């Protein structure tokens, strides 16, 4: 089956926010996918449409660059980019960016690369080089490009600077993720001057990803007050520092874009006048990590179903598979969440296993061999590495298949 994914028209057959009624929502999806063998992954069209449009509302008119890492389904990327307000792709490897550049003309690489074969392909073709922007934060990354092909013998390479958006908190130290070594306006400007002086490169962009805000829920439990305090302080600090960084770099090389944020921080990042675009990807599928945010509540657009294959105890049902773990620290929040039937949980000493996942709860007493359990993935894109396609559920029927990168024979990282 094939599908042309359209996110522009509402689905008349599904009530608004139907996912707020779990028995009806998961019962409908279960019925629609009943004839499909497990593991079965689904995307609900109405929920995907809701999430795509809700992200636009939250970004307040600031263009959204789609994070391909969090999707890894080309038809979903294409469908989002057909909506006014979405513009460009943030890719996660250069090999992926080159593949996507066959059909897209605005791709920014979100991370530095040392893929020599992919770099050789990039610099050998002027058209491709004009469509892809590399991410850099160290002159050694430019040296690597020059070692592959001298500036006079290759296409001009577009580059963007990744500047550290973490908070260096007084008394607490580094809060955020370890990305770029460039933190202060002076460090970023010095690096920008060095890049601008290098022949064969053109500095066109700047990225600052505030993971401590975008990637940290503020409605998860007893520590929320501390998290909210941290995020308020970090937002205030970053607002001034990012403005100074952008001002300094613009004096050296006029920037085409300043990128920031993620699904979890769209309201804040879009409100920063130094930013020209925001990034989002995971919010399209609505993983369960985002249940822990106050500012928004995405629909559960993507899910996967696994079948019960054994009953070791009356209140334990074991499904085949399940270890579809999201990136990040190896904690319970990164595991898939069993959502239907309600009341199931993984065992503390086993968690979600690659081959089998025991689930315990009163609902397990009613599960029999062959019954299906539905899970939501913690984040988004990693689940696409486990299946060849998502089945598109529209109303009460499966309307087609959406091939994942894996289903197209691609494995990038």
C-alpha positions as CSV (number, residue, x, y, z in Angstrom):
1,X,0.0,0.0,0.0
2,X,1.1,3.5,-0.7
3,X,0.0,6.8,0.8
4,X,0.1,10.5,0.1
5,X,0.0,12.1,3.5
6,X,-2.1,15.3,3.7
7,X,-2.1,17.3,6.9
8,X,-4.2,20.2,5.6
9,X,-7.8,19.0,6.0
10,X,-9.4,17.9,9.3
11,X,-10.7,14.4,9.6
12,X,-14.5,14.5,9.9
13,X,-14.8,11.0,11.4
14,X,-12.9,11.6,14.6
15,X,-14.2,13.9,17.4
16,X,-11.9,16.7,18.6
17,X,-9.3,15.4,21.1
18,X,-10.6,11.9,20.8
19,X,-7.4,10.7,22.5
20,X,-8.7,12.0,25.8
21,X,-11.0,9.0,25.9
22,X,-8.5,6.1,26.0
23,X,-11.0,3.2,25.7
24,X,-12.5,4.6,22.5
25,X,-9.1,5.8,21.1
26,X,-7.1,2.7,21.6
27,X,-10.1,0.5,20.9
28,X,-10.5,2.1,17.5
29,X,-6.8,1.8,16.7
30,X,-6.8,-1.8,17.9
31,X,-9.7,-2.7,15.7
32,X,-8.2,-0.9,12.7
33,X,-4.9,-2.8,13.1
34,X,-6.3,-6.1,14.2
35,X,-5.4,-7.8,10.9
36,X,-1.8,-6.7,11.1
37,X,0.9,-8.9,12.6
38,X,3.0,-7.6,15.6
39,X,5.1,-5.8,16.0
40,X,2.9,-3.2,14.4
41,X,3.6,0.5,14.4
42,X,0.8,3.0,13.6
43,X,0.5,6.7,13.0
44,X,-3.0,8.2,13.5
45,X,-3.7,10.8,10.9
46,X,-5.9,13.0,13.0
47,X,-3.4,13.1,15.9
48,X,-0.5,13.8,13.6
49,X,-2.4,16.7,12.0
50,X,-3.3,18.1,15.4
51,X,0.4,18.0,16.5
52,X,1.7,19.5,13.3
53,X,-0.7,22.5,13.5
54,X,-0.3,22.9,17.3
55,X,3.5,23.3,16.8
56,X,2.7,26.1,14.4
57,X,0.5,27.8,16.9
58,X,3.2,27.5,19.6
59,X,5.9,28.9,17.4
60,X,3.8,32.1,16.8
61,X,4.8,32.5,13.2
62,X,8.5,31.8,13.6
63,X,9.4,29.2,10.9
64,X,9.9,25.6,12.1
65,X,12.8,23.5,10.9
66,X,11.9,19.8,11.1
67,X,14.3,17.6,13.1
68,X,14.6,14.5,10.9
69,X,16.2,12.5,13.8
70,X,12.9,12.6,15.6
71,X,10.9,11.4,12.6
72,X,12.9,9.2,10.2
73,X,9.9,8.8,7.9
74,X,10.2,10.8,4.6
75,X,6.5,11.1,4.0
76,X,6.0,12.7,7.4
77,X,8.9,15.1,6.8
78,X,7.5,16.0,3.4
79,X,3.9,16.4,4.7
80,X,5.0,18.8,7.4
81,X,7.1,20.8,5.0
82,X,4.1,21.3,2.8
83,X,2.4,23.2,5.6
84,X,3.0,27.0,5.6
85,X,5.2,27.7,8.5
86,X,7.5,24.7,8.2
87,X,10.8,25.4,6.4
88,X,13.9,23.2,6.0
89,X,15.2,20.1,7.7
90,X,17.7,19.7,10.5
91,X,19.4,16.4,9.7
92,X,21.5,14.2,12.0
93,X,24.2,12.8,9.7
94,X,25.8,14.0,6.5
95,X,24.9,10.8,4.6
96,X,21.3,11.3,5.5
97,X,21.5,15.0,4.5
98,X,22.9,14.1,1.1
99,X,20.1,11.6,0.6
100,X,17.4,14.2,1.6
101,X,19.1,16.8,-0.6
102,X,18.0,14.9,-3.6
103,X,14.5,16.3,-3.0
104,X,15.0,19.1,-0.6
105,X,17.1,22.3,-0.9
106,X,17.5,23.6,2.7
107,X,19.1,21.1,5.0
108,X,21.2,22.0,8.0
109,X,23.3,19.3,9.6
110,X,22.6,19.4,13.4
111,X,25.9,17.9,14.4
112,X,29.6,18.0,13.3
113,X,30.6,15.3,10.9
114,X,33.8,13.3,10.2
115,X,32.3,11.2,7.5
116,X,35.0,11.5,4.9
117,X,33.1,9.6,2.1
118,X,30.1,11.8,2.6
119,X,32.2,15.0,2.7
120,X,33.9,14.0,-0.5
121,X,30.5,13.6,-2.1
122,X,29.4,17.0,-0.8
123,X,32.3,19.0,-2.0
124,X,32.3,17.3,-5.4
125,X,28.9,18.7,-6.4
126,X,28.1,22.4,-6.4
127,X,24.3,21.9,-6.4
128,X,24.4,19.6,-3.4
129,X,26.8,21.8,-1.5
130,X,24.4,24.7,-2.0
131,X,21.6,22.7,-0.3
132,X,23.5,21.4,2.7
133,X,24.9,23.4,5.6
134,X,27.5,21.8,7.9
135,X,27.6,22.4,11.7
136,X,31.0,23.3,13.2
137,X,32.4,24.4,16.5
138,X,36.1,23.6,16.0
139,X,38.6,24.6,13.3
140,X,39.8,20.9,13.1
141,X,36.4,20.2,11.5
142,X,37.3,22.7,8.7
143,X,40.8,21.1,8.5
144,X,39.2,17.8,7.8
145,X,37.2,19.2,4.8
146,X,40.4,20.8,3.4
147,X,42.2,17.5,3.8
148,X,39.6,15.9,1.6
149,X,39.7,18.6,-1.1
150,X,41.6,21.9,-1.2
151,X,39.4,25.0,-1.4
152,X,40.4,25.7,-5.0
153,X,39.4,22.2,-6.1
154,X,36.0,21.9,-4.5
155,X,32.6,23.5,-4.1
156,X,32.2,26.2,-1.5
157,X,31.0,24.7,1.8
158,X,28.2,26.3,3.8
159,X,28.8,26.2,7.6
160,X,26.9,27.2,10.7
161,X,28.3,27.6,14.2
162,X,27.0,25.6,17.1
163,X,27.2,27.7,20.2
164,X,26.7,26.3,23.7
165,X,23.3,27.2,25.1
166,X,23.7,25.5,28.5
167,X,23.6,27.5,31.7
168,X,26.8,27.9,33.8
169,X,24.9,28.3,37.1
170,X,26.7,30.0,40.0
171,X,27.4,27.3,42.6
172,X,25.9,24.5,40.4
173,X,28.1,24.5,37.3
174,X,27.1,23.2,33.9
175,X,23.4,22.6,33.4
176,X,22.4,21.4,30.0
177,X,24.0,19.0,27.5
178,X,27.6,18.8,26.4
179,X,27.7,20.1,22.9
180,X,29.8,23.0,21.6
181,X,32.9,24.3,23.4
182,X,31.9,27.8,22.4
183,X,30.0,29.5,25.2
184,X,30.7,33.2,25.6
185,X,30.1,35.9,23.0
186,X,33.8,36.5,22.8
187,X,34.5,32.8,22.1
188,X,31.9,32.6,19.4
189,X,33.0,35.8,17.7
190,X,36.6,34.7,17.7
191,X,35.7,31.4,16.1
192,X,33.4,33.2,13.6
193,X,36.3,35.4,12.5
194,X,38.5,32.4,12.0
195,X,35.9,30.7,9.9
196,X,35.2,33.8,7.8
197,X,38.9,34.0,7.0
198,X,39.1,30.4,5.7
199,X,38.9,30.2,1.9
200,X,36.3,27.7,0.6
201,X,33.8,28.2,3.5
202,X,30.9,30.5,3.9
203,X,29.5,31.2,7.3
204,X,25.7,31.3,7.0
205,X,24.1,30.3,10.3
206,X,24.2,29.9,14.0
207,X,22.5,27.3,16.2
208,X,22.0,27.3,20.0
209,X,20.0,24.4,21.4
210,X,18.7,25.0,25.0
211,X,18.3,21.3,26.0
212,X,17.9,22.2,29.7
213,X,14.6,24.0,28.7
214,X,13.4,22.1,25.6
215,X,14.4,18.6,26.8
216,X,13.4,18.8,30.4
217,X,9.7,18.4,31.5
218,X,8.5,20.7,34.3
219,X,5.4,18.8,35.3
220,X,6.9,15.4,36.3
221,X,6.8,15.2,40.1
222,X,8.2,16.4,43.3
223,X,11.2,18.1,41.8
224,X,9.2,20.4,39.5
225,X,9.7,23.6,41.6
226,X,13.5,23.2,41.3
227,X,13.3,22.5,37.5
228,X,11.0,25.6,37.0
229,X,13.4,27.8,39.0
230,X,16.4,26.5,36.9
231,X,14.6,27.1,33.6
232,X,13.5,30.6,34.6
233,X,17.1,31.5,35.5
234,X,18.5,29.8,32.4
235,X,16.0,31.6,30.1
236,X,16.9,35.0,31.5
237,X,20.7,34.3,31.1
238,X,20.3,32.9,27.6
239,X,18.2,35.8,26.4
240,X,21.0,38.2,26.9
241,X,23.9,36.0,25.9
242,X,22.3,34.8,22.7
243,X,21.5,38.3,21.6
244,X,25.1,39.3,22.2
245,X,26.4,36.3,20.3
246,X,24.1,37.0,17.3
247,X,25.1,40.6,17.2
248,X,28.8,39.8,17.3
249,X,28.6,37.1,14.6
250,X,26.4,39.3,12.3
251,X,29.2,42.0,12.4
252,X,31.5,39.4,10.9
253,X,29.2,37.6,8.5
254,X,25.6,38.3,7.8
255,X,23.6,35.3,9.1
256,X,20.9,33.7,7.0
257,X,19.5,31.9,10.0
258,X,19.7,31.7,13.8
259,X,18.2,28.4,15.0
260,X,17.1,27.5,18.5
261,X,14.9,25.4,20.6
262,X,13.0,22.2,20.3
263,X,9.5,20.8,20.8
264,X,9.7,21.5,24.5
265,X,10.6,25.2,24.3
266,X,8.8,26.6,21.2
267,X,7.0,29.3,23.1
268,X,10.2,30.6,24.8
269,X,12.5,30.3,21.8
270,X,10.1,31.7,19.3
271,X,9.8,34.8,21.6
272,X,13.5,35.4,21.5
273,X,13.9,38.2,18.8
274,X,17.5,37.0,18.2
275,X,16.1,33.7,16.8
276,X,14.9,33.5,13.2
277,X,13.7,29.8,13.2
278,X,13.0,27.1,15.7
279,X,13.4,23.3,15.5
280,X,10.8,20.7,16.3
281,X,10.4,17.0,15.4
282,X,9.4,14.8,18.3
283,X,6.3,16.9,18.8
284,X,4.9,15.5,15.6
285,X,4.6,12.0,17.0
286,X,4.0,13.1,20.6
287,X,6.1,10.7,22.6
288,X,5.1,10.1,26.3
289,X,8.1,12.2,27.6
290,X,6.0,15.3,26.6
291,X,3.3,14.3,29.0
292,X,5.5,16.0,31.6
293,X,5.3,19.5,30.3
294,X,2.9,22.2,31.5
295,X,2.9,24.4,28.4
296,X,1.4,21.9,25.9
297,X,-0.1,18.4,25.5
298,X,0.5,16.6,22.2
299,X,-1.7,13.9,20.9
300,X,-0.4,10.3,20.9
301,X,0.1,10.2,17.1
302,X,2.5,7.3,17.0
303,X,2.2,4.0,18.8
304,X,3.3,0.4,18.5
305,X,1.5,-2.9,19.3
306,X,3.1,-6.1,20.6
307,X,1.4,-9.4,21.2
308,X,1.2,-11.5,24.4
309,X,3.2,-14.7,23.9
310,X,3.2,-16.1,27.5
311,X,1.7,-15.8,31.0
312,X,4.3,-16.6,33.6
313,X,1.9,-15.5,36.4
314,X,-1.8,-14.7,36.4
315,X,-1.1,-11.0,36.8
316,X,1.9,-11.0,34.4
317,X,1.6,-11.0,30.6
318,X,4.8,-11.2,28.5
319,X,4.9,-9.6,25.0
320,X,7.4,-10.4,22.3
321,X,9.8,-7.5,22.0
322,X,9.5,-4.0,23.6
323,X,13.0,-2.8,24.2
324,X,12.6,0.3,22.0
325,X,14.6,2.6,24.2
326,X,14.8,6.3,23.6
327,X,18.1,8.2,23.7
328,X,19.2,9.8,27.0
329,X,20.1,8.6,30.4
330,X,19.1,4.9,31.0
331,X,16.2,5.6,33.3
332,X,12.5,4.5,33.3
333,X,11.3,7.6,31.5
334,X,13.2,6.4,28.4
335,X,11.4,3.1,28.2
336,X,8.3,2.6,26.1
337,X,5.1,3.2,28.1
338,X,2.3,0.5,28.0
339,X,-0.9,2.5,27.5
340,X,-3.5,0.0,26.5
341,X,-4.9,-2.0,28.3
342,X,-4.6,0.5,31.1
343,X,-2.8,-0.3,34.3
344,X,0.2,-2.3,33.0
345,X,3.8,-1.6,34.0
346,X,7.2,-3.1,33.3
347,X,8.9,-5.1,36.0
348,X,11.6,-3.1,37.9
349,X,14.2,-5.8,37.5
350,X,13.6,-6.4,33.8
351,X,12.2,-3.3,32.2
352,X,11.5,-3.4,28.4
353,X,13.5,-6.2,26.8
354,X,14.8,-6.5,23.3
355,X,13.1,-9.9,22.9
356,X,10.5,-10.0,25.6
357,X,8.8,-7.6,28.0
358,X,6.9,-8.9,31.0
359,X,4.0,-6.5,32.0
360,X,2.3,-6.7,35.4
361,X,-1.0,-5.3,36.6
362,X,-4.7,-6.2,37.1
363,X,-5.2,-5.8,33.3
364,X,-2.7,-8.6,32.7
365,X,-5.1,-11.1,34.3
366,X,-7.5,-10.5,31.4
367,X,-4.9,-10.8,28.7
368,X,-4.5,-14.1,26.9
369,X,-2.0,-15.5,24.5
370,X,-2.3,-13.5,21.2
371,X,-3.9,-10.4,22.8
372,X,-2.3,-7.1,21.9
373,X,-0.8,-4.4,24.1
374,X,-0.2,-0.8,22.8
375,X,2.9,1.2,23.7
376,X,3.9,4.8,23.3
377,X,7.6,5.5,22.6
378,X,9.3,7.9,25.0
379,X,10.6,10.3,22.3
380,X,10.1,9.7,18.6
381,X,12.7,8.8,16.0
382,X,14.3,5.8,17.6
383,X,11.1,3.8,17.1
384,X,11.4,4.2,13.4
385,X,14.6,2.1,13.5
386,X,12.6,-0.9,14.6
387,X,10.0,-1.2,11.9
388,X,10.0,-0.9,8.1
389,X,6.8,1.1,8.0
390,X,4.1,2.8,10.1
391,X,0.6,2.0,9.1
392,X,-1.5,5.1,8.7
393,X,-4.8,5.0,10.6
394,X,-7.5,7.3,9.2
395,X,-10.7,7.0,11.1
396,X,-11.4,3.4,11.7
397,X,-9.3,2.0,8.9
398,X,-5.7,1.6,7.9
399,X,-5.3,3.7,4.7
400,X,-1.7,2.9,3.8
401,X,1.9,2.5,4.8
402,X,4.6,5.2,5.5
403,X,8.0,3.7,5.0
404,X,10.7,4.5,7.6
405,X,14.3,5.1,6.7
406,X,14.8,1.4,7.6
407,X,12.0,0.4,5.3
408,X,13.8,2.3,2.5
409,X,17.0,0.4,3.2
410,X,18.7,3.3,5.0
411,X,20.5,3.1,8.3
412,X,22.4,6.3,9.2
413,X,23.3,6.0,12.8
